[in-house]
Amino acid sequence: MNFQVLAHRRHPANLAPISLKHEAFKSGSRNKRSRKSDYLTRRSTRLHCMRVRFGLVQRHCTTYPPPLITRSHWARFTHSNMSKEVNKFAHPFDKTRLEALLNRRFFYAPAFEIYGGVAGLYDYGPPGSSLQANIIAEWRKHFIIEDHMLELDTTIMTPASVFETSGHVARFADWMVKDTKTGDVLRADHLVKNVLEARLAGDREVRGLAAQPQKEDEKKKKKKVKNLAVQLADEKVKEYDTILAQLDNYSGPELGELCRKHGIRNPDTDNEVGEPQQFNLMFASSIGPTGQHPGYLRPETAQGHFLNFSRLLEFNNGRIPFASAQIGRSFRNEISPRAGLLRVREFTMGEIEHYVDPADKRHERFHEVRHIVLSLLDRHVQIQGSTELTRMTIGEAVDKGLVANETLGYFLARINLFLVNIGINPKRLRFRQHMANEMAHYATDCWDAEIENVSGWTECVGCADRAAYDLSVHSARTGHPLVVRQALKEPIITEKEVPEFNKKVLGKTLGRDAGLVQKIVWEMDEAQLLEFKGELAQGSAKLSAEGREITLTPELLSIERKTFKQSIREFTPNVIEPSFGFGRILYTLLEHSFWCREQDVERGVLSLPPVVAPTKVLIVPLSAKEEFEPLVQEVSTKLRKAGIFSRVDDSNTSIGKRYARNDELGTPFGVTLDFACIQNQTMTLRERDTTDQLIGPIDDVISVVTALVQGSMNWAEACQRLAVYDGVQAVD
């Protein structure tokens, strides 16, 4: 190109007018023999003048940007052009479009599909598997690495005796009801919820308050509860709202009463349902060929932590607090899994067991999260029939006693940070406290991180204070002490009343009752012993045993006050347990990330954060011609060495369609390679949501995209590092 720059100054403000002499800019003239001229004439003359003025295009320039333009001037120019805003809410959310995208791009699909499938079982495809793996990788960094947790991998198959001791065999169950005619089984609380919500939706529609219904195919419409547009009395609306707010607090018989009182039937058949019955959610099996060793597929990973507590404590040099963590598969035989990944029978979960002194539940890092603001729904608000959220810092919540202790509060704040970091909308995230009746049999307090999706609020993380329940019951059953023995800095001197038996005389006098008497006396507390001691001082004391009165004298028993020196404190630690369901988190993240281009509703986009996106960078050569192969390999290798997962799309379709296909996969960045790139060793960088593009030397672009993926740079900062790409590259 024969560009003649007549004036050029170091500072943009001092630039004199310029003129360009090039055949391509003459009116009506185009040199068709020159690919270079043809390439340039399709672009804006004004932008070319600006590029020449700033030294972006010079005949003999080999550096990028040219040395006459300082980095600060370059950054000021490029940043001023990046002001594009994206309207992600131009179209209402359409679940049908999202599900079609997830199915078409094989994020996940029903397992055993060609055999008709099995409800509640799903297979993850390439993008779904990568997305889940990236979420789990972030989870490991955020929790295990950040807090120096001890990682475990324990067995799935578990002897029945373990779950008998833990209480799961007797109490790990949901309430189900049966259709009185067809025998179809429904989960009782879900039936009540679906029917009442449908009635409320019909009421809102009659009152003119209902939102525009979403488009759904006819097959899916048949599966939904019929939405009857009938206006309800105001008192009935309030009653339904109260029931829904307290639904998790109802027992089985109470759910049955609700069905009778409000005429709740099977929505698929309109038949009545029977009384609620408990259904244990564990998959039963047997270990070995004889069938004499019953077992279960674990419904949680927690028991593997507790049974290895002694080894974990030893590994941690006998000190607490400490935490163990595990990622693995769990199984629950759900009654009616009808909500995709939100309710499945096999799933991946991550669980943390944080062991803490019951006398001191402070957390040494709580000060780091005191300022984190959470949306809280405590049990007192729910009991009043309300779902109004309270926004407050976790520090204030702990200080007021709303959250029981610092350790529980620390994990609630860390859970919030993790979910927001991977892309969950913080405005659709709340922490709900369990009410008394819904509390797990092992918990003394529990908060759920619930995320709102099109189906409502869904529990994705549970954070429970399990107290000393599990360690205590396993210790009692096995005789193996699951305790902490802690050397005291200073011995504790105590005095207490101690019974002393004259066993020889006691046996002769009381015979078989001697052992029973000793057991009763040893179980007395300090106050009872003092009272008994006073009676003995009067000559005799009477003791009730199995409906009989036994008289004891000072010859048989004496109670003396003794001094004890305690150098070791022995106690059973309490456990704070955050438990994550990765499948639920993954689905709600996909729902929160999905939107459609304002100009074309058919162009769906998943705005997944780079840190969890299945593919980080798409490499798009102009065509599949051989001359692009060396550059494609070079870029791919450099990205791989930088730890960035990339894909090459060299299909015959247009570049725009290739980018659109990968917008559906959530790929945050793309690089385009054309003929100018081969000669200039430059490369363009495209951002998914805005579709804006930057340009720079290949190594600079790779450096920037690496920082973007790792989260050490945002797009605005990237615009300071690279130039805006206006669709033109000079080719000498």
C-alpha positions in Angstrom: 0.0 0.0 0.0 1.2 3.4 -0.9 0.1 5.5 2.1 1.6 8.9 2.4 1.3 10.4 5.9 1.8 14.2 5.6 1.7 15.0 9.3 2.3 12.9 12.3 3.0 13.9 15.9 3.7 12.0 19.0 0.7 13.2 20.9 -2.8 12.8 19.3 -3.8 16.4 20.4 -1.0 17.8 18.2 -1.8 15.9 15.1 -2.0 18.0 11.9 -4.6 17.2 9.2 -3.6 14.3 7.0 -4.3 13.2 3.5 -4.2 9.8 1.9 -3.3 8.9 -1.6 -4.7 5.5 -2.6 -6.5 4.3 -5.6 -9.0 2.5 -3.5 -10.4 5.8 -2.0 -11.1 7.4 -5.4 -14.8 7.6 -6.2 -16.0 4.6 -8.1 -12.6 3.1 -8.3 -11.6 -0.4 -7.2 -8.5 -2.4 -8.2 -10.0 -5.9 -8.5 -6.7 -7.4 -9.2 -5.4 -6.5 -5.8 -6.8 -8.6 -2.9 -5.3 -6.0 -0.6 -7.2 -3.1 -2.1 -10.4 -5.0 -2.4 -10.1 -6.0 1.3 -9.7 -2.3 2.3 -12.3 -0.7 0.1 -15.1 -2.6 1.9 -14.3 -0.7 5.1 -15.0 2.8 6.4 -12.7 5.5 5.1 -13.2 7.5 8.3 -11.9 4.6 10.4 -8.9 4.2 8.0 -8.0 7.8 8.5 -8.2 7.4 12.2 -6.0 4.3 12.1 -3.4 6.1 10.0 -3.5 9.2 12.2 -2.7 7.0 15.2 0.0 5.2 13.4 -1.9 1.9 13.3 -1.2 1.6 9.5 2.2 2.5 8.1 4.1 1.0 5.2 7.2 0.0 7.1 5.8 -0.4 10.6 6.7 -3.7 12.1 5.8 -3.1 15.8 2.2 -3.2 17.1 1.4 -0.5 18.3 4.0 1.7 16.5 6.6 3.2 18.7 5.5 6.8 17.9 2.3 6.1 19.9 2.9 5.6 23.6 1.1 2.8 25.5 -1.0 5.3 27.4 -2.2 7.0 24.3 -3.0 3.6 22.7 -5.0 2.6 25.8 -6.9 5.9 25.9 -7.9 5.5 22.2 -8.9 1.8 22.4 -10.8 2.1 25.7 -12.9 5.1 24.5 -14.4 2.9 21.7 -15.6 0.1 24.0 -19.0 1.3 25.2 -21.3 -1.3 23.8 -24.1 -2.4 26.1 -26.0 -5.7 25.9 -29.7 -6.1 26.7 -30.0 -9.7 28.0 -33.7 -9.2 29.0 -35.0 -8.2 25.6 -36.9 -11.5 25.5 -38.6 -13.2 28.4 -37.0 -16.3 29.7 -38.2 -19.4 27.8 -37.5 -22.7 29.5 -38.5 -24.6 26.4 -35.7 -22.9 24.3 -33.2 -23.6 27.1 -34.1 -27.3 27.3 -34.0 -27.6 23.5 -30.5 -26.0 23.5 -29.2 -28.3 26.3 -30.6 -31.4 24.5 -29.4 -30.4 21.1 -25.9 -29.6 22.3 -25.8 -32.7 24.6 -25.2 -31.0 27.9 -27.1 -33.9 29.4 -29.7 -36.4 28.3 -31.8 -39.2 29.9 -29.8 -42.3 30.6 -30.6 -45.5 28.6 -32.6 -43.3 26.2 -32.7 -45.9 23.4 -34.3 -48.3 25.9 -36.9 -45.8 26.9 -34.9 -44.2 29.7 -35.3 -44.4 33.5 -36.8 -41.5 35.5 -34.2 -39.7 37.6 -31.1 -41.0 35.8 -29.1 -38.7 33.4 -25.9 -38.9 31.4 -23.8 -35.8 30.9 -22.4 -35.1 27.4 -19.1 -33.4 26.6 -20.1 -29.8 27.5 -22.1 -30.9 30.6 -19.2 -33.0 31.9 -16.7 -30.2 31.4 -19.0 -27.7 33.1 -19.5 -30.0 36.1 -15.8 -30.7 36.2 -15.0 -27.0 36.2 -17.5 -26.2 38.9 -16.0 -29.0 41.1 -12.5 -27.7 40.4 -13.5 -24.2 41.6 -15.2 -25.9 44.6 -11.9 -27.6 45.5 -10.0 -24.3 45.2 -12.6 -22.3 47.1 -13.0 -24.7 50.0 -10.4 -27.6 50.2 -7.4 -25.6 49.2 -8.4 -22.3 50.7 -9.1 -23.8 54.2 -6.5 -26.6 54.1 -9.2 -29.4 54.3 -8.3 -33.1 54.4 -9.7 -34.7 51.3 -11.3 -38.2 51.4 -12.6 -40.7 48.9 -14.7 -43.4 50.7 -16.8 -46.3 49.4 -20.3 -46.0 48.0 -21.5 -49.5 49.2 -22.1 -49.4 52.9 -23.0 -52.1 55.4 -26.6 -51.9 56.7 -25.3 -51.7 60.3 -23.8 -48.3 59.6 -27.1 -46.8 58.5 -29.0 -48.5 61.3 -26.7 -46.8 63.8 -26.9 -43.4 62.0 -30.7 -43.5 61.9 -31.0 -43.5 58.2 -32.8 -46.9 58.0 -35.5 -45.7 60.4 -35.8 -42.0 59.4 -34.3 -41.2 56.0 -37.7 -41.1 54.3 -40.2 -39.0 52.5 -44.0 -39.1 52.6 -45.8 -40.5 49.6 -49.4 -40.9 48.6 -51.0 -43.3 46.1 -53.7 -42.7 43.5 -56.6 -44.8 44.9 -57.5 -46.1 41.5 -54.4 -46.3 39.4 -51.8 -46.9 42.2 -49.6 -44.1 40.8 -47.2 -42.8 43.5 -46.7 -39.1 44.3 -44.6 -37.3 46.8 -47.1 -35.8 49.2 -45.5 -32.4 49.9 -44.8 -31.9 46.1 -48.4 -32.8 45.3 -49.7 -30.2 47.8 -47.3 -27.6 46.5 -48.1 -28.1 42.8 -51.8 -28.1 43.2 -52.0 -25.0 45.5 -49.5 -23.1 43.3 -51.7 -23.9 40.2 -54.8 -22.7 42.0 -53.0 -19.4 43.0 -51.8 -19.0 39.4 -55.4 -19.4 38.1 -56.6 -16.8 40.7 -53.9 -14.3 39.5 -54.9 -14.9 35.9 -58.6 -14.1 36.6 -57.5 -11.0 38.5 -55.4 -9.9 35.6 -52.1 -10.3 37.5 -50.8 -13.3 35.7 -47.7 -13.1 33.5 -47.8 -14.1 29.9 -47.6 -17.9 29.8 -44.5 -19.4 28.2 -44.6 -21.4 25.0 -44.5 -25.2 25.7 -45.0 -28.2 23.5 -48.2 -30.1 23.9 -46.5 -33.1 25.5 -45.1 -31.1 28.3 -48.4 -29.3 28.9 -50.1 -32.6 29.6 -47.6 -33.3 32.4 -48.3 -30.1 34.2 -50.9 -29.5 36.9 -54.0 -28.0 35.2 -54.1 -24.3 35.8 -57.8 -23.6 36.3 -58.6 -19.9 36.0 -60.9 -19.6 39.1 -60.9 -16.7 41.4 -60.3 -17.5 45.0 -61.6 -15.7 48.1 -59.0 -13.4 49.6 -59.0 -15.5 52.8 -58.3 -18.7 50.8 -55.4 -17.0 48.9 -53.9 -16.0 52.3 -54.4 -19.6 53.6 -52.7 -21.1 50.6 -49.8 -18.7 50.9 -49.4 -19.6 54.5 -49.5 -23.3 53.8 -46.8 -23.0 51.1 -44.6 -20.9 53.4 -44.7 -23.6 56.0 -45.0 -26.6 53.8 -41.6 -28.2 54.8 -42.8 -28.1 58.4 -45.8 -30.5 57.9 -45.7 -34.1 59.1 -47.1 -37.0 57.1 -50.5 -37.1 58.8 -50.8 -33.3 58.5 -50.1 -33.5 54.7 -52.9 -36.1 54.5 -55.2 -33.7 56.3 -54.3 -30.9 53.9 -55.2 -33.2 50.9 -58.6 -34.0 52.5 -59.4 -30.4 53.6 -58.6 -28.8 50.3 -59.7 -31.5 47.9 -56.2 -32.2 46.5 -56.2 -35.0 44.0 -53.8 -36.6 41.5 -53.6 -33.9 38.8 -53.0 -36.5 36.1 -56.1 -38.5 36.7 -58.3 -36.4 39.0 -58.5 -39.4 41.4 -58.3 -39.1 45.2 -55.1 -40.1 46.9 -54.7 -42.2 50.0 -53.1 -41.5 53.3 -49.4 -40.5 53.3 -46.9 -43.3 53.9 -43.2 -43.2 54.6 -40.9 -44.4 51.9 -37.2 -44.9 52.7 -35.0 -43.3 50.1 -32.0 -45.6 50.3 -31.2 -48.2 47.6 -30.9 -51.6 49.4 -28.5 -54.2 48.2 -26.4 -57.1 49.6 -22.7 -57.6 49.9 -21.2 -60.9 48.8 -22.9 -64.0 47.2 -24.6 -65.4 50.3 -27.0 -62.5 50.8 -26.3 -62.5 54.5 -24.6 -59.1 54.6 -27.2 -56.4 53.7 -26.0 -53.1 52.5 -27.1 -49.8 51.0 -25.8 -47.4 48.3 -24.9 -44.4 50.4 -27.4 -41.5 50.3 -24.7 -39.1 51.4 -20.9 -39.2 51.8 -20.9 -38.1 55.4 -20.7 -41.5 57.2 -17.4 -42.2 55.4 -16.0 -39.1 57.1 -17.3 -40.0 60.6 -16.1 -43.6 60.6 -12.6 -42.4 59.7 -12.6 -39.6 62.3 -9.8 -41.2 64.5 -7.5 -41.5 61.5 -8.2 -38.0 60.4 -7.6 -36.6 63.9 -4.3 -38.5 64.1 -3.3 -37.2 60.6 -4.0 -33.7 61.9 -1.7 -34.2 64.9 -4.6 -34.7 67.3 -5.8 -31.0 66.9 -9.1 -29.5 66.2 -10.7 -27.6 64.6 -10.2 -29.2 61.2 -12.3 -30.1 58.3 -12.5 -33.1 55.9 -14.0 -32.9 52.4 -15.2 -35.4 49.9 -16.6 -35.3 46.3 -18.4 -38.4 45.2 -21.6 -40.1 44.0 -24.6 -40.6 46.2 -28.0 -42.3 45.5 -31.5 -41.6 46.6 -34.5 -43.6 45.4 -36.7 -40.5 44.8 -40.5 -41.1 44.8 -41.3 -39.0 41.7 -38.2 -37.5 40.0 -39.9 -35.2 37.5 -37.8 -32.1 37.5 -34.8 -32.9 35.4 -31.5 -32.4 37.2 -33.2 -30.9 40.2 -34.5 -34.3 41.4 -32.5 -37.3 40.4 -31.7 -40.8 41.8 -27.9 -40.7 41.3 -25.9 -37.5 41.7 -22.5 -36.0 42.5 -22.2 -34.1 45.7 -19.5 -32.4 47.7 -19.6 -32.6 51.5 -17.5 -30.9 54.2 -17.4 -32.0 57.8 -15.9 -29.3 60.0 -15.0 -30.7 63.5 -15.1 -28.1 66.3 -15.0 -27.9 70.0 -18.6 -27.8 71.3 -17.5 -25.3 74.0 -15.9 -22.9 71.4 -17.6 -22.6 68.0 -15.7 -19.5 67.0 -13.9 -19.5 63.6 -10.4 -17.9 63.3 -11.3 -16.5 59.8 -14.8 -15.2 60.6 -13.5 -11.6 60.5 -12.7 -12.0 56.8 -16.4 -12.6 56.0 -18.2 -10.5 58.6 -19.1 -7.9 56.0 -20.7 -10.3 53.5 -24.4 -9.5 53.1 -26.8 -12.4 52.8 -30.6 -12.7 52.1 -31.9 -14.6 55.1 -35.3 -16.3 55.7 -35.4 -17.5 59.3 -37.8 -20.0 60.8 -39.7 -17.4 62.8 -40.7 -15.5 59.6 -41.8 -18.8 58.0 -43.9 -19.8 61.0 -45.8 -16.6 60.6 -46.6 -17.6 57.0 -44.3 -15.1 55.4 -41.4 -15.5 52.9 -40.0 -12.0 53.3 -36.3 -11.9 53.2 -34.0 -10.0 55.6 -30.8 -8.5 54.2 -28.0 -8.3 56.7 -24.3 -9.0 57.1 -23.4 -12.4 58.4 -21.6 -10.6 61.3 -24.8 -9.0 62.4 -26.8 -12.3 62.0 -24.3 -14.1 64.3 -24.2 -11.2 66.8 -28.0 -11.2 67.0 -28.2 -15.0 67.4 -30.1 -15.5 64.1 -27.2 -17.7 63.0 -26.1 -19.9 65.9 -22.3 -19.5 65.8 -19.3 -18.1 63.9 -18.4 -21.4 62.3 -21.9 -21.9 60.8 -21.9 -18.2 59.8 -18.4 -18.5 58.2 -19.6 -21.3 55.9 -22.8 -19.6 55.0 -20.8 -16.6 53.8 -18.3 -18.8 51.9 -21.1 -20.7 50.2 -22.6 -17.4 49.1 -19.2 -16.3 47.7 -18.7 -19.6 45.8 -22.1 -19.6 44.2 -21.8 -16.0 43.0 -18.3 -16.6 41.8 -19.4 -19.4 39.4 -22.2 -17.3 38.0 -25.3 -17.7 40.2 -27.4 -14.5 40.2 -27.1 -13.1 43.8 -30.6 -11.6 43.5 -32.0 -15.1 43.1 -30.1 -16.6 46.0 -31.4 -16.9 49.6 -30.5 -18.7 52.8 -33.6 -20.4 54.4 -33.5 -21.8 58.0 -35.1 -25.2 58.5 -38.2 -25.3 60.7 -38.4 -27.8 63.6 -40.4 -30.6 61.8 -38.3 -30.6 58.6 -35.0 -30.8 60.4 -32.9 -33.9 59.6 -32.8 -36.4 62.5 -29.1 -35.6 63.1 -29.3 -31.8 63.0 -29.7 -29.1 65.7 -29.8 -26.2 63.2 -29.7 -26.1 59.4 -29.7 -23.4 56.7 -30.3 -24.1 53.0 -28.8 -22.1 50.2 -31.8 -21.9 47.9 -31.6 -20.7 44.3 -34.6 -19.5 42.4 -35.3 -21.0 39.0 -38.4 -21.3 36.8 -39.7 -24.1 39.1 -39.4 -22.0 42.3 -36.8 -21.9 45.1 -34.6 -25.0 45.0 -32.3 -26.2 47.8 -28.8 -26.5 46.3 -26.6 -26.4 49.4 -27.5 -27.5 52.9 -25.4 -26.3 55.9 -26.2 -28.2 59.1 -25.0 -28.2 62.7 -25.0 -32.0 63.3 -23.7 -31.4 66.9 -22.1 -34.6 68.2 -24.8 -36.9 67.0 -23.0 -39.1 64.5 -19.7 -39.5 66.3 -21.6 -40.3 69.5 -23.9 -43.0 68.1 -21.1 -44.8 66.2 -18.9 -44.7 69.2 -21.6 -46.2 71.4 -22.4 -48.9 68.8 -18.8 -50.0 68.2 -17.1 -49.3 71.5 -14.5 -47.3 69.6 -14.1 -43.9 71.2 -14.5 -41.2 68.6 -13.3 -38.4 70.9 -10.6 -35.8 71.2 -8.2 -36.0 74.0 -6.7 -32.5 74.6 -3.9 -31.7 77.0 -4.8 -28.8 79.3 -2.4 -25.9 79.6 -3.1 -25.8 83.3 -4.6 -28.8 85.3 -8.1 -28.3 86.5 -8.6 -29.0 90.2 -12.1 -30.2 91.1 -13.9 -31.6 94.1 -16.9 -33.9 94.0 -18.8 -36.4 96.0 -17.8 -40.0 95.3 -19.7 -43.2 96.5 -17.6 -45.9 98.2 -19.2 -49.3 98.5 -18.2 -52.1 101.0 -18.7 -54.7 98.3 -18.2 -57.7 100.5 -20.8 -56.7 103.0 -23.1 -55.3 100.3 -23.1 -58.6 98.4 -23.9 -60.6 101.5 -26.7 -58.2 102.6 -28.4 -57.4 99.4 -27.6 -60.5 97.2 -28.7 -60.0 93.6 -29.8 -56.4 94.3 -26.2 -55.3 95.0 -25.4 -54.7 91.4 -28.6 -52.8 90.8 -28.0 -50.5 93.8 -24.4 -49.7 92.7 -25.7 -48.8 89.2 -28.4 -46.4 90.6 -26.0 -44.7 92.9 -23.3 -44.2 90.3 -25.9 -42.5 88.0 -26.8 -39.9 90.7 -25.7 -36.3 90.1 -23.9 -34.2 92.6 -27.0 -32.8 94.2 -28.6 -36.3 94.7 -25.4 -37.6 96.2 -25.3 -34.8 98.7 -28.9 -35.5 99.7 -28.2 -39.2 100.0 -25.1 -38.5 102.1 -27.1 -36.5 104.5 -29.6 -39.3 104.9 -26.8 -41.8 105.6 -25.5 -39.5 108.3 -28.8 -39.9 110.1 -28.3 -43.7 110.2 -29.9 -45.0 107.0 -31.1 -44.0 103.5 -33.8 -45.5 101.3 -33.4 -46.2 97.6 -36.2 -46.9 95.1 -35.3 -49.8 92.7 -37.7 -51.5 90.3 -40.7 -50.5 92.4 -39.1 -51.7 95.7 -37.5 -49.8 98.5 -34.0 -50.8 99.6 -32.6 -49.5 102.9 -28.9 -48.7 102.9 -26.7 -48.1 106.0 -23.2 -46.5 106.5 -21.9 -50.1 106.7 -22.8 -50.7 103.1 -22.1 -47.3 101.6 -20.3 -44.1 102.3 -20.1 -40.9 100.3 -16.9 -38.9 100.5 -15.8 -35.6 99.0 -12.6 -36.1 97.0 -10.2 -33.8 95.1 -9.4 -34.5 91.5 -6.7 -33.1 89.2 -7.6 -33.2 85.5 -4.7 -32.8 83.0 -6.5 -34.2 79.9 -9.9 -33.0 78.6 -11.8 -35.6 76.6 -14.8 -34.6 74.5 -16.8 -35.5 71.4 -16.5 -32.7 68.8 -19.4 -31.1 67.1 -19.7 -31.1 63.3 -20.7 -28.3 61.0 -21.6 -29.8 57.6 -22.0 -27.9 54.3 -23.4 -30.3 51.6 -23.5 -29.4 47.9 -25.6 -30.9 45.1 -23.6 -30.2 42.0 -26.3 -31.3 39.6 -28.8 -28.7 41.0 -26.1 -26.0 41.0 -25.2 -26.8 37.4 -28.8 -26.6 36.2 -29.7 -23.4 38.0 -26.4 -21.9 36.6 -27.4 -22.8 33.1 -30.9 -21.2 33.6 -29.4 -18.0 35.1 -26.9 -17.8 32.2 -29.3 -18.3 29.3 -30.6 -15.4 27.2 -31.4 -14.7 23.5 -29.9 -12.0 21.3 -32.1 -8.9 21.1 -32.0 -8.9 17.3 -32.7 -12.6 16.9 -34.6 -14.7 19.5 -33.4 -17.9 17.8 -29.8 -17.1 18.8 -29.4 -18.4 22.3 -26.4 -17.6 24.5 -25.1 -19.1 27.7 -23.2 -16.4 29.6 -21.1 -18.8 31.6 -18.2 -17.2 33.5 -14.9 -18.1 32.0 -13.8 -19.9 35.1 -16.5 -22.6 34.6 -17.1 -22.5 30.8 -16.6 -25.9 29.2 -14.4 -24.4 26.4 -12.5 -21.1 27.2 -11.4 -20.1 23.7 -12.7 -20.9 20.2 -10.1 -20.8 17.4 -11.7 -19.8 14.1 -9.6 -19.9 11.0 -11.0 -18.1 8.0 -11.2 -21.5 6.2 -9.8 -25.0 6.3 -7.1 -24.2 3.8 -3.7 -25.7 4.4 -2.0 -22.3 4.7 -3.9 -21.7 8.0 -2.8 -25.0 9.6 0.6 -23.8 10.9 -0.9 -20.7 12.6 -3.8 -22.7 14.0 -1.3 -25.2 15.5 0.8 -22.4 16.9 -2.1 -20.7 18.6 -3.5 -24.0 19.9 -0.2 -25.0 21.3 0.4 -21.7 23.0 -3.1 -21.7 24.6 -2.5 -25.3 25.8 0.8 -24.4 27.4 -0.9 -21.5 29.1 -3.4 -24.0 30.6 -6.3 -22.7 28.5 -8.7 -25.3 27.0 -9.6 -24.4 23.4 -11.3 -25.9 20.4 -10.8 -25.4 16.7 -13.8 -24.9 14.4 -12.7 -25.0 10.8 -16.1 -26.1 9.3 -17.3 -24.7 6.0 -20.0 -22.5 7.5 -19.5 -18.7 8.0 -17.5 -17.3 10.9 -20.7 -15.7 12.3 -22.5 -19.0 12.4 -19.5 -20.7 14.0 -19.4 -18.1 16.7 -23.2 -18.4 17.2 -22.9 -22.2 17.7 -20.3 -21.7 20.4 -22.2 -18.9 22.1 -24.7 -21.7 22.8 -22.0 -23.7 24.5 -21.0 -20.7 26.7 -17.5 -20.3 25.1 -16.5 -16.8 26.4 -13.8 -15.9 23.9 -12.9 -16.5 20.3 -9.9 -15.8 18.1 -10.1 -15.3 14.4 -7.3 -16.2 12.0 -7.3 -14.7 8.5 -4.7 -13.9 5.8 -3.6 -10.7 7.5 -2.9 -12.7 10.7 -0.6 -15.0 8.8 1.5 -12.1 7.5 1.3 -9.7 10.5 1.4 -12.4 13.3 -1.6 -10.6 14.8 -4.9 -12.1 16.0 -8.4 -10.8 16.9 -10.1 -11.6 20.3 -13.9 -11.7 20.4 -15.9 -11.4 23.6 -19.1 -13.6 23.7 -21.7 -11.3 25.2 -20.9 -8.0 23.5 -19.4 -9.6 20.4 -16.8 -6.8 20.6 -13.4 -7.6 19.1 -9.8 -6.5 20.0 -6.6 -7.0 18.1 -3.0 -7.4 18.9 0.1 -9.6 18.4 -0.6 -13.3 19.0 1.5 -13.5 22.2 -0.2 -10.4 23.6 -3.7 -11.8 22.8 -2.8 -15.1 24.5 -1.5 -13.3 27.5 -4.7 -11.3 27.8 -7.1 -14.2 27.3 -5.2 -16.2 29.9 -5.7 -13.4 32.4 -9.3 -13.1 31.5 -9.9 -16.9 32.0 -8.0 -16.9 35.3 -10.1 -13.9 36.5 -7.1 -11.6 37.0 -8.4 -9.2 34.3 -11.8 -8.1 33.1 -12.9 -7.1 29.6 -12.6 -3.4 30.3 -9.0 -3.9 31.4 -8.4 -6.1 28.3 -9.5 -3.1 26.2 -6.7 -1.1 27.8 -4.2 -3.7 26.7 -5.3 -4.4 23.1 -6.6 -2.2 20.3 -10.2 -2.2 19.1 -10.7 -4.2 16.0 -12.9 -2.4 13.4 -12.9 -5.1 10.8 -9.7 -4.0 9.0 -6.2 -5.4 9.1 -3.5 -3.9 6.9 -1.7 -6.3 4.6 1.5 -5.2 3.1 
